[in-house]
Amino acid sequence: MDTLNALVAFSNFVAIPAVAYGSQLALGALGVTLVYGVLRFSNFAHGDTMAFGAMIVVLLTWLLQSWGVSLGPLPTALLALPVGIIVTAGLLVATDQLVYRFYRKHKSPPVIFLIVSLGVMFIMNGLVRFVIGPGDQRFFDGQRFIVSVREFKAMTGLREGLAIKTTQGLTVVTAVIVVAVLFWFLNKTRTGKSMRAYSDNEDLALLSGINPERVVLVTWLIVAALATVAGALYGLDKSFKPFVYFQLLLPVFASAIVGGLGNPVGAIAGGFVIAFSEVTVTYAWKKVLVYALPDQWEPSGLMQLLTTDYKFAVSFVILVIVLLFRPTGLFRGKAL
Amino acid sequence: MIDRLRAPIFFALVAGALLWTGLNQSWNTALVIFNMGLISAVMSLGVNLQWGIAGLLNVGIMGFVALGGLAAVLIAMPPVKEAWNAGGGAILLGLAIGAASIAIAATAYRRMHKGLLRGLALVVILVGGFYLTRIIATPAIKAVEAINPASTGYLGGLGWPVLIAWPVGGLMAAGAAWVIGKTALGLRSDYLAIATLGISEIIIAVLKNEDWLSRGVKNVIGIPRPLPYEVDLQKDAGFIEQAASLGLDPVTASTLYVKLGYGILFAVVLLILLWLAQNALNSPWGRMMRAIRDNEVAARAMGKNVTARHLQIFVLGSAICGIAGAMMTTLDAQLTPSSYQPLRYTFLIWVMVIVGGSGNNLGAVLGGFLVWFLWVQVEPFGQFLMGVITSPLSDGSFLKEHLQAGAAHMRLLTMGLFLLLMLRFNPKGLIPEK
């Protein structure tokens, strides 16, 4: 019984939150990795792209709510998601045409692109704060839990409860669908194949008649979708605050690098590695250990390795370890 | 001809802008902008060394600046005796053990042969060291933080003159930069950017959460000054007399006197650093650095140790940022960890370097002044503009209030636009590299 209780406590406080957070990071890291693979630079504006996409979703959700539209148990934000993606895609394509295209034509080195993306980040950040303000916004509605602690306890008779938030379930389901569609697209369609070819070897791709501008355009469209979905899911799960998205940049980049920059499978694996490490290192293990260990071994402290304030430190340390020992990442990077 | 006149013209422009501020707003405001401009110029000088001369991307300037600020606290604040008695020694011992375990692990990694045994040994050393550190330091930290938390609750500093903190701040930033450089230099250039972004977030997290070190979000206030206090000046008969002879009342005269004093101190630091940077740039060392930046492969083929040189200049540039950070905390006389925002302390400095002219030290200094001036003045101007734009709207309407509240965020937009336009149409900056 105690083992079961330990397992439930572990799932409730570590496994489920980490899977949800990992899915969000994976979606973010996929966006970073796609830009890196096709456009060949680290996009520092990605965090703020996520914030922008999420902001559009928040605004539309409010609009729908004021019209009295609702999805029943599911959050209304799901209805707003497609429009959010379209608006974000418009912004990214416009940015590309106005800003990045010039440097692409001049074949500027990746560092210049990176600095340009810092400028883009400034503008997007200002835009988001200007429109919605720097404060905390809530836009979640619908049913809060798929499984609540009380129901679970009544169902199983265990002392520990298990809760699965709707947003957590939704995050995982959406992430699986998005990733499946993305991989189908990259591996099976003509456009996806041309993207991979372009990422693999630009000159060869150009020789075989692939239109680079089209590849870039498609990439931005996909990145917009990924960023909006990731941003909206994160906002639903926690809450929407522009500044937090900037801080997500570090774990997102860490995920992409740990997995191998430019490698989509790696980005997903990296997202989960970072999320699980972050949650396990900052979780107070006492509750689980009380059940798992014999009575006389019961820990006196909280058994928390680091406080949650240091969660950046976790992604950073993993990043440093990977950079030191395996700079190309877990799954050899740079190939779509 | 035009090129030679560029620097004097632009500097005259900045001086004119400051004079305008002094005449139209107040001389106090002008001096406040001037002092922060000096500090910004030092920061952008440091970043210019890294980016302009060596082509290294540092996206963690905020962290190095904050370390300089911590130095000001650790050097200048009076030590808290009870806290030291309660657990100062134990905390230091714990930290020493932590550092030692990392050092031992590094040696073990180098000495032992690859294999399962080595991995196991590393895990045991690191995990053991971590727990030992926690066991020794945690109760001591609690004891220290419990001592009079409303006013102290930390170990305090050394109680030395605050000016010593400036070089010390540089040294602390240099240490952090060395660790980062060791891991990320020599890899792809983006990795350095991401690693510095990470370390700066961690430094801020440490300052916010380690109350025994920096009082965390309770802030350290009242850091001793290198200059006299206004109140004391206003009591000084000699000073009042001198002020009167200049036709100033004592209150205004004392505030101007203190600000001018800071200005002179900062200007001395800036001039020394600028002189050093100019000499370095024109020395064989500077030529080598630019050669490495322009063609790394060729430089390597000529037998230059590119990674070591990069590490060197990265550490130097970060040290300059640390010095600037210590100067800034001295000026504010307080350390407020929550005020360190990456947009303000990292990316704004980037705008300064790019706008001023990367690779040119004078350009970086100019950028520091100019961008700082704009950063300060864009906000009132934005509010004024918003007021004009929204004047046809009825008072109290949602749109009007929203737009006026949003005016404060206009400067992020303006700065981003500034950066992008500069990169697009004048990528060499206002004063280009020769």
Interface residues (C-beta under 8 A of the other chain):
Chain A: F41 S42 F44 V99 F102 P110 V111 I112 L114 I115 V116 L118 G119 V120 M121 F122 I123 M124 N125 G126 L127 R129 F130 V131 G133 P134 F246 Q247 L249 L250 F253 A254 I257 L261 L305 T307 D309 Y310 F312 A313 S315 F316 L319 V320 L323 L324 P327
Chain B: G55 L57 V59 F130 T183 A184 L187 R188 S189 D190 Y191 A193 I194 A195 L197 G198 I199 E201 I202 A205 K208 N209 P342 L343 F347 W350 V351 I354 A405 G406 H409 M410 R411 L412 L413 T414 M415 G416 L417 L419 L420 L423 R424 P427
